């Protein structure tokens, strides 16, 4: 999400996924008191879906304690990932997504030492959205194979890339070419 104004669109997609993948409905949508969440289209959608919208009181982040702690956990993990790999700051979003991917695959004391992914699969065994790829070090150099129909005999057989995380929509890794600086999914 690049701007808070995208919340309505993203929430509609999320709500649809929850209904399809978990056969359940969102009952309460809780936000802080940011005005971006109160746009007409989102409020109308929430009312149409029968979803109660609750917001915290002004200047009371303690009402969102769980969310604030999880945000802090994600940012601290992303920051440490980036510091240890010397990846440029403009990849911070990729680092946060990678931190989320890793956290969802680490055992938690709260979940009786299961991973969040295991807990979801235990409750919803038919879920298709969780894939596990072998873990890689964020920011490491990786080589991506070039298929023969894209190259001649004398061309390189791989491209040198930088590993930037895991794709939420494909069973593959997110990388960027070191020479070009543009991201791609391979």
N, C-alpha and C positions, 0 to 999 in steps of 0.2 A: 504494500500500500504506500503510495507516494504522498497522498494527501488525505486528511481526515474526511474530506467530502466523499471519498470512495467507500466509506463504511457501509452505506445502504446497499450498494451493488454487491460488495463482498459478502455482506451478511445474508443476502438473498441466496447466493450460491452456497454458502455454508449451510444454511437452513435446509436447502434442497438436498444437499449431500447427507446431512444427518437423518433426514426422513428416508432417503433411499438406502443408505448403508446400514443404519441401525434400527430402522423401523420404529422410530420414536419421534417425538415432537419437542421443540424448544418451548418451554413454558414461560420463562422469564429472561429478559434481555437487560442485564445490569451494566450501566456505564457510569463514568464519572460525570461531572456536571458540564462537560464541554458542549457548547452550542452546536457544534458540527453534527452531533448525534440526533439533534432535534429537528432535522429538516422534514419538510412536509411529506416527501415520498416515503421516507423510512417510517415515520409515524403512521402513515396510512397503511403501509404494508404490515406493520406489527399489529395494528388493529384488525385488519382483514384476516390475519393468521391466528388471532386470539392470543397473541403473545403480550404479556405484561411488560411494560418498559419501566424500570426503576433506575433512578439516578441517585448518586450520593449527594450529600449536602456540600455546599461551596466550601472550599478550603479544608476538607476533611479527608485527606488521603488514607487515614487509618480505617475508614469504612471500606476501602478496597485493599485491605492488608494482604490477602492471598495474591491478588494480581500484582500488587507493587513488589512483593517479594519475588514472584516468578519473573517479572521484568528485570529486576536487579540480578537474579541468578543468570538469566539469558545474556544480559549485557556484560556481566563479569566474565562469563565463559567465552563469549565472542571476543572480548577485549584480550583475554589471555591467549586465545587461539591466534589472534592477529599479531600480538607482541612476539610470540614464540616463532612465528613463521615470517615475520617482516613483510607481510602482504600490505599493499597500499590501502590507505583508509577508505578509498571509494568502493572497496569490496566489503564494507562493514555489513551490508544487508545479507550477503552470501554467508558471512561468518555467523550471523544470528540464526539463519536457517540451518546451517550445519550444527550449531550448538543445540538447536531444537531437535534435530534428527538424532544426535548423540544422547541427549537427555532422555528421549523416548525409548532408548535402547539400553539404558543403565538401570540396574536394580535399585529399588527405592525401599527404604525402611517402612514408609507409610503404606506401601503396597505389599508388605510382608516379603520383601526382597524379590519381588517380581519386577519386571520392567513394565512401564506403562503399555507398551505394545502387547505384552503377554496378558496383562489384565484386560485389555480391550478384546483380544482374541478369545479369552476365557469366557467373557460375558457375551460376545457376539462372534461365534465361530465362523459364520459365513462372510465376515468382512473381507473385502477384496482390496482395501486401500493400503494395507501395510505390506511393504516389501522390504527385504533386508539385503543389502549389497555388502560385500566385504568392506570393512572400514579402511579408509585412507587418511593420511595426514593432510589436513587443510593446508593449502599453499605449496604442497610438494610438486616437484617437477614430474610430469607424467608424459608418456609417449602414446599417441593415439594412432592406431593402425589406419593406413590409407588403403582402401580396397583397390584391387588391380584395375578395374575398369575406369578409375579416376587418374591413373598414372601410367607412364611408360616404363620400360625396363630400367632406364637409368635414373628415374626419379626416386626420391627417398620413399621408404616404405612406411614411415611414421612421421607425425608432426609433433614437435616439442610443445607441450602445453603446461598450464598451471592448474592444479586441481582446486576447484572452488565449491565442492559440495555435492549433494545428492539431489536428483530431480524428483519433484513431487508427482510428476505426470508420466515419467518414463522409467523403465528399469535401466538406468544408466547414470553416469556421472556428469556433473556440470564442470566444464573446463573452459579455459580461455587460451588462445594462442599467445605465446610469449612475444612474438614479433609484431602482432597486429593489435593486441589489447582488447579485442572484442570477444565477448562470451559466446560460447556455443555449447550445445548439449551433445555428448557422444557416449 
